[in-house]
Amino acid sequence: IEQLLHYGAWDLRLFDQYLAVIHSGGLTLYDVSDPSRPFQVGHYNSGIDHLNTVVSLGEGRILAAGNHLHVIRLPERERS
């Protein structure tokens, strides 16, 4: 997490075994089910819309917000 903050992350949110990181390049999603071996499972480039927060919508979806709202589906294999 310290390394992520060093690279300009301004919001971190945990959704079950996923860590969503909001940064200047959009949103990056990490699987942290094994905290000693986190790995990136996705990235969403929001273009010119600078995201500032992310919340859960349930049913395997998250909502990233900036100037617009972006609904993002979590990877299929991890949803319950």
Contacts in CASP RR format, 6 or more apart in sequence:
PFRMAT RR
TARGET T0000
AUTHOR 0000-0000-0000
METHOD contacts of the structure
MODEL  1
IEQLLHYGAWDLRLFDQYLAVIHSGGLTLYDVSDPSRPFQVGHYNSGIDH
LNTVVSLGEGRILAAGNHLHVIRLPERERS
1 12 0 8 1.000
1 19 0 8 1.000
4 12 0 8 1.000
4 21 0 8 1.000
4 23 0 8 1.000
5 12 0 8 1.000
7 23 0 8 1.000
8 23 0 8 1.000
8 24 0 8 1.000
9 21 0 8 1.000
9 22 0 8 1.000
9 23 0 8 1.000
10 22 0 8 1.000
10 23 0 8 1.000
10 52 0 8 1.000
11 20 0 8 1.000
11 21 0 8 1.000
11 22 0 8 1.000
11 51 0 8 1.000
11 52 0 8 1.000
11 53 0 8 1.000
11 54 0 8 1.000
12 19 0 8 1.000
12 20 0 8 1.000
12 21 0 8 1.000
12 22 0 8 1.000
13 19 0 8 1.000
13 20 0 8 1.000
13 53 0 8 1.000
13 54 0 8 1.000
13 55 0 8 1.000
13 62 0 8 1.000
14 20 0 8 1.000
14 32 0 8 1.000
15 56 0 8 1.000
15 62 0 8 1.000
15 74 0 8 1.000
16 78 0 8 1.000
16 80 0 8 1.000
17 31 0 8 1.000
17 32 0 8 1.000
17 33 0 8 1.000
17 78 0 8 1.000
18 29 0 8 1.000
18 30 0 8 1.000
18 31 0 8 1.000
18 32 0 8 1.000
18 41 0 8 1.000
18 74 0 8 1.000
18 78 0 8 1.000
19 29 0 8 1.000
19 30 0 8 1.000
19 32 0 8 1.000
19 38 0 8 1.000
20 27 0 8 1.000
20 28 0 8 1.000
20 29 0 8 1.000
20 54 0 8 1.000
20 62 0 8 1.000
20 64 0 8 1.000
21 27 0 8 1.000
21 28 0 8 1.000
21 29 0 8 1.000
21 30 0 8 1.000
22 51 0 8 1.000
22 52 0 8 1.000
22 53 0 8 1.000
22 54 0 8 1.000
22 64 0 8 1.000
24 50 0 8 1.000
25 45 0 8 1.000
25 46 0 8 1.000
25 47 0 8 1.000
26 43 0 8 1.000
26 44 0 8 1.000
26 45 0 8 1.000
26 46 0 8 1.000
26 47 0 8 1.000
26 50 0 8 1.000
26 51 0 8 1.000
26 64 0 8 1.000
27 43 0 8 1.000
27 44 0 8 1.000
27 46 0 8 1.000
27 51 0 8 1.000
27 54 0 8 1.000
27 64 0 8 1.000
27 70 0 8 1.000
27 72 0 8 1.000
28 40 0 8 1.000
28 42 0 8 1.000
28 43 0 8 1.000
28 44 0 8 1.000
29 40 0 8 1.000
29 41 0 8 1.000
29 42 0 8 1.000
29 43 0 8 1.000
29 44 0 8 1.000
29 72 0 8 1.000
29 74 0 8 1.000
29 75 0 8 1.000
30 38 0 8 1.000
30 39 0 8 1.000
30 40 0 8 1.000
30 41 0 8 1.000
31 38 0 8 1.000
31 39 0 8 1.000
31 40 0 8 1.000
31 41 0 8 1.000
31 75 0 8 1.000
31 78 0 8 1.000
32 38 0 8 1.000
41 75 0 8 1.000
42 75 0 8 1.000
44 64 0 8 1.000
44 70 0 8 1.000
44 72 0 8 1.000
46 64 0 8 1.000
46 66 0 8 1.000
46 70 0 8 1.000
49 66 0 8 1.000
49 67 0 8 1.000
49 68 0 8 1.000
49 70 0 8 1.000
50 66 0 8 1.000
50 67 0 8 1.000
51 64 0 8 1.000
51 65 0 8 1.000
51 66 0 8 1.000
51 70 0 8 1.000
52 65 0 8 1.000
52 66 0 8 1.000
53 64 0 8 1.000
53 65 0 8 1.000
53 66 0 8 1.000
54 62 0 8 1.000
54 63 0 8 1.000
54 64 0 8 1.000
54 65 0 8 1.000
55 62 0 8 1.000
55 63 0 8 1.000
55 65 0 8 1.000
56 62 0 8 1.000
56 63 0 8 1.000
57 63 0 8 1.000
57 71 0 8 1.000
59 79 0 8 1.000
60 73 0 8 1.000
60 74 0 8 1.000
60 79 0 8 1.000
61 71 0 8 1.000
61 72 0 8 1.000
61 73 0 8 1.000
61 74 0 8 1.000
62 71 0 8 1.000
62 72 0 8 1.000
62 74 0 8 1.000
63 69 0 8 1.000
63 70 0 8 1.000
63 71 0 8 1.000
63 72 0 8 1.000
64 70 0 8 1.000
64 72 0 8 1.000
END
